[in-house]
Amino acid sequence: MDRRSFTKAALSGLAFSFLADSAGRAALTANLQPAAPVPPPVTPHPVTPLARQPYARLLDRAKAALDEHAHMFELRDRIALADFNAPSRELRFHIVDLLGGHASSYLVSHGRGSDPGHSGWLQTFSNEPNSLASSAGAYKTGQIYEGQHGRAMRLAGLDAQNNNAEMRAIVIHGADYVSEDHIATWGKIGRSEGCFAVARHMLPQLLGLLGPGRMIYANKLTAMGA
C-alpha cells in the first residue's frame, strides 16, 4: 500500500472511531438523564357504605345524640338505630359498628299505641304511661335479665320525649310475632306495648352486640328532617 492510500485508510478509520465514540457517549449521556417523575396513582376518596343507606340521616342524628350524651357513654364503638321511617316488615333495627363502618340489621316492632290501625307503619310517638306507644330519642342499654318475655334488656330513656322508659318498662325482648313467617302471613309483624320486640332467635346475637352501656336511637325523620 502506498503512502497516499495508507493515509486515506487511516483517516477513514479515525473518523469511524470518532463517530463511534461520539455515538457511545451520546447513548451513555442519554442513559444517565433522570427519568421523568411518575405521578403517584390517584386514590379515590372512599365512600362509606353507611353513607348510602336509607338510614344515613338518622345515623347522623344518632351520632349527634351520642355527642350530646357523651358523659353517659364510655362505650362508643357501636350504636343501634330504630328507623321508624321504614314499615315493620323491613329490617329497620340496625346495629352500626362506628369503627368498622358496617351494620347488621333486624326486625323490630313498634308499639300498638303508635299504630292503632295496625297498618304496619309507626304513626306517632308518645312518652305517656299506658300509651302503649313507642318513644323517640336516645336510650342507654342496661342490665340483661329474665322476665315475663324471657331474656330481656332494660333501657333508660335519656331525652325529654322518652324519659319515662324505665317507669313504662320499655325493654328489648324477643317475641313470636316478630318473624318472617308472620310477615309472610300478614304482610307485617305484630305490635308491642312500646318495647323494642325482636325475633326470638335473633335476640342472643343482638344482645351480644349491644351489651350494657351502649346507645339506641329511635326516631322517624320527616322529609324536612324534623
TAQUIUR-V67294 format. One record per residue. N is the residue number from 1. RES is the residue in three letters. OMEGA is omega in radians with two decimals (none if undefined). NEAR is the number of other C-alpha atoms within 8 Angstrom. Layout:
((N;RES;OMEGA;NEAR) (N;RES;OMEGA;NEAR))
This chain:
((1;MET;3.12;4) (2;ASP;-3.03;5) (3;ARG;-3.10;6) (4;ARG;3.13;6) (5;SER;3.14;8) (6;PHE;-3.13;9) (7;THR;3.14;8) (8;LYS;3.13;8) (9;ALA;-3.13;8) (10;ALA;-3.14;8) (11;LEU;3.11;8) (12;SER;3.12;8) (13;GLY;3.13;8) (14;LEU;3.13;8) (15;ALA;3.14;8) (16;PHE;3.13;8) (17;SER;3.14;8) (18;PHE;-3.14;8) (19;LEU;-3.14;8) (20;ALA;-3.14;8) (21;ASP;3.13;8) (22;SER;3.13;8) (23;ALA;3.13;8) (24;GLY;3.13;8) (25;ARG;3.13;8) (26;ALA;3.13;8) (27;ALA;3.13;8) (28;LEU;3.12;8) (29;THR;3.14;8) (30;ALA;-3.14;7) (31;ASN;-3.10;6) (32;LEU;3.14;6) (33;GLN;3.12;6) (34;PRO;3.14;4) (35;ALA;3.10;4) (36;ALA;-3.11;4) (37;PRO;3.12;4) (38;VAL;-3.13;4) (39;PRO;3.13;4) (40;PRO;3.13;4) (41;PRO;3.13;4) (42;VAL;3.12;4) (43;THR;-3.13;4) (44;PRO;3.11;4) (45;HIS;-3.07;4) (46;PRO;3.07;4) (47;VAL;-3.12;5) (48;THR;3.13;7) (49;PRO;-3.14;8) (50;LEU;-3.12;9) (51;ALA;-3.13;7) (52;ARG;-3.09;7) (53;GLN;3.11;7) (54;PRO;-3.12;5) (55;TYR;-3.07;7) (56;ALA;3.14;10) (57;ARG;3.11;7) (58;LEU;3.09;11) (59;LEU;3.09;9) (60;ASP;3.11;8) (61;ARG;3.14;8) (62;ALA;3.10;11) (63;LYS;3.09;8) (64;ALA;3.10;8) (65;ALA;3.10;9) (66;LEU;3.08;11) (67;ASP;-3.14;7) (68;GLU;-3.12;6) (69;HIS;-3.04;9) (70;ALA;-3.10;8) (71;HIS;-3.11;5) (72;MET;-2.97;5) (73;PHE;2.95;11) (74;GLU;-3.14;7) (75;LEU;-3.09;7) (76;ARG;-3.11;9) (77;ASP;-3.14;7) (78;ARG;2.99;13) (79;ILE;3.09;14) (80;ALA;3.10;12) (81;LEU;2.94;15) (82;ALA;-3.05;12) (83;ASP;-3.09;13) (84;PHE;2.89;12) (85;ASN;-3.09;9) (86;ALA;3.08;8) (87;PRO;-3.03;11) (88;SER;3.13;14) (89;ARG;-3.09;10) (90;GLU;3.05;7) (91;LEU;-2.98;10) (92;ARG;3.03;15) (93;PHE;-2.98;12) (94;HIS;3.01;13) (95;ILE;-2.98;13) (96;VAL;3.03;12) (97;ASP;-3.08;11) (98;LEU;3.13;10) (99;LEU;-3.10;6) (100;GLY;3.10;5) (101;GLY;3.09;10) (102;HIS;-3.05;9) (103;ALA;2.96;9) (104;SER;-2.95;7) (105;SER;-3.01;9) (106;TYR;2.94;11) (107;LEU;3.05;14) (108;VAL;-3.13;14) (109;SER;2.83;14) (110;HIS;-3.07;18) (111;GLY;-3.13;15) (112;ARG;3.08;13) (113;GLY;3.08;11) (114;SER;-3.08;14) (115;ASP;-3.03;15) (116;PRO;-3.12;7) (117;GLY;-3.12;4) (118;HIS;3.12;8) (119;SER;-3.03;6) (120;GLY;3.13;10) (121;TRP;3.04;11) (122;LEU;-3.12;12) (123;GLN;-3.07;6) (124;THR;3.02;8) (125;PHE;2.99;10) (126;SER;3.08;12) (127;ASN;-3.04;13) (128;GLU;3.03;6) (129;PRO;3.12;8) (130;ASN;3.11;5) (131;SER;-3.08;8) (132;LEU;-3.07;12) (133;ALA;2.99;16) (134;SER;3.10;15) (135;SER;3.09;13) (136;ALA;3.03;12) (137;GLY;-3.11;12) (138;ALA;3.09;14) (139;TYR;2.99;13) (140;LYS;3.13;13) (141;THR;-3.07;15) (142;GLY;-3.02;11) (143;GLN;2.97;8) (144;ILE;-3.02;9) (145;TYR;3.05;8) (146;GLU;-3.11;8) (147;GLY;-3.07;7) (148;GLN;3.11;4) (149;HIS;-3.03;9) (150;GLY;-3.13;8) (151;ARG;-3.09;10) (152;ALA;3.14;13) (153;MET;3.11;13) (154;ARG;3.13;14) (155;LEU;3.05;14) (156;ALA;3.09;11) (157;GLY;-3.03;13) (158;LEU;-3.08;11) (159;ASP;-3.12;9) (160;ALA;-3.09;5) (161;GLN;3.09;9) (162;ASN;-3.03;15) (163;ASN;3.02;11) (164;ASN;-3.04;10) (165;ALA;-3.13;13) (166;GLU;3.10;11) (167;MET;-3.12;7) (168;ARG;-3.13;8) (169;ALA;3.06;8) (170;ILE;-3.05;12) (171;VAL;2.93;10) (172;ILE;3.10;12) (173;HIS;3.09;15) (174;GLY;3.13;15) (175;ALA;3.13;10) (176;ASP;-3.11;7) (177;TYR;3.03;9) (178;VAL;-3.09;16) (179;SER;3.06;10) (180;GLU;3.11;6) (181;ASP;3.12;6) (182;HIS;3.11;13) (183;ILE;-3.14;11) (184;ALA;-3.11;8) (185;THR;-2.97;6) (186;TRP;-3.12;7) (187;GLY;-3.11;8) (188;LYS;3.05;11) (189;ILE;3.12;14) (190;GLY;-3.11;8) (191;ARG;3.08;10) (192;SER;3.03;12) (193;GLU;3.13;11) (194;GLY;-3.14;13) (195;CYS;3.01;14) (196;PHE;3.14;12) (197;ALA;-3.11;13) (198;VAL;3.12;15) (199;ALA;-3.06;15) (200;ARG;-3.06;10) (201;HIS;3.11;6) (202;MET;-3.06;9) (203;LEU;-3.14;11) (204;PRO;3.14;7) (205;GLN;-3.10;7) (206;LEU;3.13;8) (207;LEU;3.11;9) (208;GLY;3.12;7) (209;LEU;-3.12;7) (210;LEU;-3.08;12) (211;GLY;3.10;9) (212;PRO;2.99;9) (213;GLY;3.09;10) (214;ARG;-3.05;13) (215;MET;2.90;13) (216;ILE;3.09;12) (217;TYR;-3.10;13) (218;ALA;3.10;12) (219;ASN;3.00;12) (220;LYS;-3.06;8) (221;LEU;3.08;9) (222;THR;3.12;6) (223;ALA;3.13;5) (224;MET;3.09;5) (225;GLY;-3.14;5) (226;ALA;none;5))
